[in-house]
Amino acid sequence: MADAFLDLLSASRDAAADLGSAPSELRKQGIRAIADAIESASDEIVAANADDVRRGRDSGMAAGLLDRLHLDAERVQALADAARALAELPDPVGEVLRERTLDNGLLLTQVRVPFGVIGAIYEARPNVTVDIACICIGTGNAIVTRGGSAAESTNRVLVRVMQSALVGVGLPEKSVQTIDEFGREGAGRLMTARGYVDLLVPRGSAALIERVVTESTVPVIETGAGIVHVYVDGSADLEMARDIVVNSKVHRPSVCNALETVLVDRAIADEAVPLLVQALRDASVTVHSEGGGIADTVELADTGWATEHLALDAAIRIVDGVDAAIEHVNAYGTHHTDSIVATDAAAVSRFLQRVDSAVVMHNASTRFTDGGEFGFGAEVGISTQKSHARGPMGLPELTSTKWIVRGEGQTRS
């Protein structure tokens, strides 16, 4: 009996075999062709996206998700620009990581290779469709996306445009595919498609990521929700702290590297807390505190310090120095990004060493945790796990390795 879903995955597997052996320059040419095609189709992409946004708004989608869903001409251009930047980066495929000659004369070489077929499950983020497709093309992997019903119109256009661009340079059309037509059932089948899919990357809400991690039989790179902190130490420059806190929260509040909680050293709380609360309020942020006990704040939500607002809301708490800040971050954070504002070298060193997050920062906005900002061109997501990849994932993080052994007839005695 025919199975359209498995037929699609089989086509991806075949495409991965061809793509993985394609020359580096041809794969880069494919990424550049995608960038050109996205630019040319900008009006069509924006029109399709407007339909998705309209449906999202009518269904009561939260403002943060609507912002992630939205693509205008400027954001489409940014996708094309990121693709071109990605194409200029070194190709990790074939990179030699280790090499040695054994006493018996065997030459061992460990090299980077593609995974094969990558699956991606995400919600209301059409930019991910382009970013992850380009990274996969750059690393010789085929990509199967499940972008969700919220962005279905946009993703349909994006996948068609990218497929056409790849065919135009001689790369397999099925290198980029979507299973959106199969709905939630398709997402479930993708999670258990061992033998067809080599690696799965979820991006989205904590509930989505938990479902994928729990139900998947395909290996998963876990990307995490962003309970992100800025700790303002007693040694901090308060003007710097104010600017970092406001930028971390306000620059784009709907994304995973946006600030959710400000921690303030009790030693400077009398001066720092009113300054920071007022600065956030001036930027239209609703500030929360435990029981609403800090002036000009409201009561913390039922989910407490583990709340990912993804909106113009932030929490603030007074702590007894750097050790208490570290304890709070490690207890309530999601191992994503956390920053300390301080001039005391000992406090900085302790925070950077002991905070268990993928990215820890000193005197910098948390908004810099991003593949583009890190110079990766684009990113698959921010990995919050500890195996294989951690932090923003670019080209090298979507490769595996193999050992190549060259001999001259040696046999083992």
Helices and strands as residue ranges (DSSP letters): H 4-20, H 24-40, H 42-58, H 63-69, H 73-87, E 96-101, E 107-114, E 117-122, H 126-138, E 142-146, G 149-151, H 152-169, G 173-175, E 176-178, G 180-182, H 183-191, E 199-203, H 206-215, E 228-232, H 238-250, E 259-265, G 266-268, H 269-282, E 286-289, G 290-292, E 298-299, G 304-306, E 313-319, H 321-332, E 337-341, H 345-354, E 359-362, G 366-368, E 382-383, E 391-392, G 396-398, E 399-406
